[in-house]
Amino acid sequence: MIFADYIKSCASLEVCRQVIVAFDSSGLGRITFSNFKDLMCSLKLWHGVFKNNAKEKSGILIADRLRDALSEVGFQLNSAILSVLMMRYIRKDGTLRFGDFVAIILNLSIAFGKKILQLVQFCPYCLILSILSKISNYVHNVKIMSIM
């Protein structure tokens, strides 16, 4: 399963709402380009963690690996919280899809007030978005100066 397929799998209405709540820094129900960049970098990181913990190339995370996957993302959870998450998100067959994994991370981030972007290093994709953001800010500043 390629990255785009993973992204499509987490595009439920519930996850989209959680993304807005987690990444909206203005409180207006919108995300800025910078927030979008953080979202894309986070999804890329989470995709890597999910893939590392998923069963072979199936795109499915088994319940036994959830604690390890969440730990890699930065959440050290006690058994009580983990069992609540499992009751809410684990499917009948004892598995978890990428969309469910993203929903768990977003819910935990909102609940614990944790900053979502926790990259150890920039991936090339994130570096490109960072450069585009800086160019966008520079062009915006130049336009404002030329108006004055």
C-alpha positions in Angstrom: 0.0 0.0 0.0 1.5 3.3 -1.0 1.4 6.5 1.1 -1.5 8.1 -0.9 -3.6 5.0 -0.2 -2.9 5.3 3.5 -3.9 9.0 3.4 -7.2 8.1 1.6 -7.9 5.5 4.2 -7.8 8.0 7.0 -10.0 10.6 5.3 -13.2 9.9 7.2 -15.4 12.8 8.3 -14.5 12.1 12.0 -10.8 12.2 11.3 -11.1 15.4 9.2 -12.9 17.0 12.1 -10.1 15.9 14.5 -7.5 17.3 12.2 -9.1 20.7 12.3 -9.4 20.6 16.1 -5.8 19.5 16.5 -4.2 21.8 13.9 -6.3 24.9 14.0 -4.2 27.4 15.9 -6.5 30.4 15.2 -9.8 28.9 16.5 -11.6 29.7 13.3 -12.1 26.2 12.1 -9.3 26.5 9.4 -5.8 25.4 9.1 -3.0 27.6 7.8 -0.4 26.5 5.3 2.0 26.1 8.1 -0.5 23.9 10.0 -1.1 21.9 6.7 2.7 21.4 6.4 2.8 20.1 10.0 -0.1 17.8 9.2 1.6 16.3 6.1 4.9 15.8 8.0 3.0 14.2 10.9 1.1 11.9 8.5 4.4 10.9 6.9 5.9 10.1 10.3 2.9 8.2 11.5 2.8 6.3 8.2 6.3 5.1 8.8 5.5 4.1 12.4 2.4 2.3 11.2 4.2 0.5 8.5 7.0 -0.6 10.8 4.5 -2.1 13.2 2.0 -3.5 10.7 1.8 -7.2 9.7 4.2 -7.6 6.8 2.7 -5.5 3.8 -0.9 -5.9 4.7 -1.5 -2.4 5.9 -3.0 -3.8 9.1 -1.8 -3.2 12.6 -2.6 -6.0 15.1 -3.8 -5.0 18.6 -0.7 -6.4 20.3 1.5 -3.9 18.4 -0.6 -0.8 19.3 1.3 0.1 22.5 4.7 -0.1 20.7 3.4 2.0 17.7 2.0 4.7 20.0 5.2 4.7 22.0 7.2 5.4 18.8 4.9 8.4 18.2 5.6 9.7 21.7 2.7 8.4 23.9 3.5 6.2 26.9 0.1 4.9 28.0 -0.9 2.9 31.0 -3.0 -0.2 30.5 -6.3 1.4 31.4 -6.0 4.1 28.7 -4.8 1.6 26.2 -7.7 -0.8 26.9 -10.2 2.1 26.4 -8.5 2.9 23.1 -8.7 -0.7 22.0 -12.4 -1.0 22.9 -13.1 2.2 20.8 -10.9 1.6 17.8 -9.9 -2.1 17.4 -12.1 -3.9 14.9 -13.8 -7.2 15.5 -10.9 -9.1 14.0 -8.4 -7.5 16.4 -6.9 -5.2 13.8 -6.5 -1.5 13.2 -6.3 0.4 9.9 -4.2 3.5 9.3 -7.2 5.8 9.6 -8.0 4.4 13.1 -4.3 4.9 14.1 -4.4 8.5 13.0 -7.7 9.0 14.9 -6.1 7.6 18.1 -3.1 9.9 17.8 -5.3 13.0 17.1 -7.5 12.1 20.1 -4.6 11.6 22.4 -3.0 14.8 21.2 -6.1 16.8 21.9 -6.8 15.1 25.2 -3.3 15.6 26.5 -2.6 19.0 24.8 0.5 17.6 23.2 2.0 19.3 20.1 1.5 16.9 17.3 4.6 17.4 15.2 7.3 15.4 16.8 9.8 14.8 14.0 13.2 13.6 14.9 14.5 14.8 11.5 13.0 16.4 8.4 12.0 14.1 5.6 12.6 15.5 2.1 8.9 16.1 1.7 8.8 18.2 4.9 11.9 20.1 3.8 10.2 21.0 0.5 7.1 22.2 2.4 9.2 24.2 4.7 11.0 26.0 1.8 7.6 26.7 0.1 6.3 28.2 3.4 9.3 30.5 3.7 9.0 31.6 0.0 5.3 32.2 0.6 6.0 34.4 3.7 8.7 36.3 1.8 6.4 37.0 -1.2 3.7 38.1 1.2 6.0 40.4 3.0 7.3 41.9 -0.3 3.7 42.6 -1.4 2.9 44.3 1.9 6.1 46.5 1.6 5.3 47.5 -2.0 1.8 48.6 -1.0 3.1 50.9 1.7 
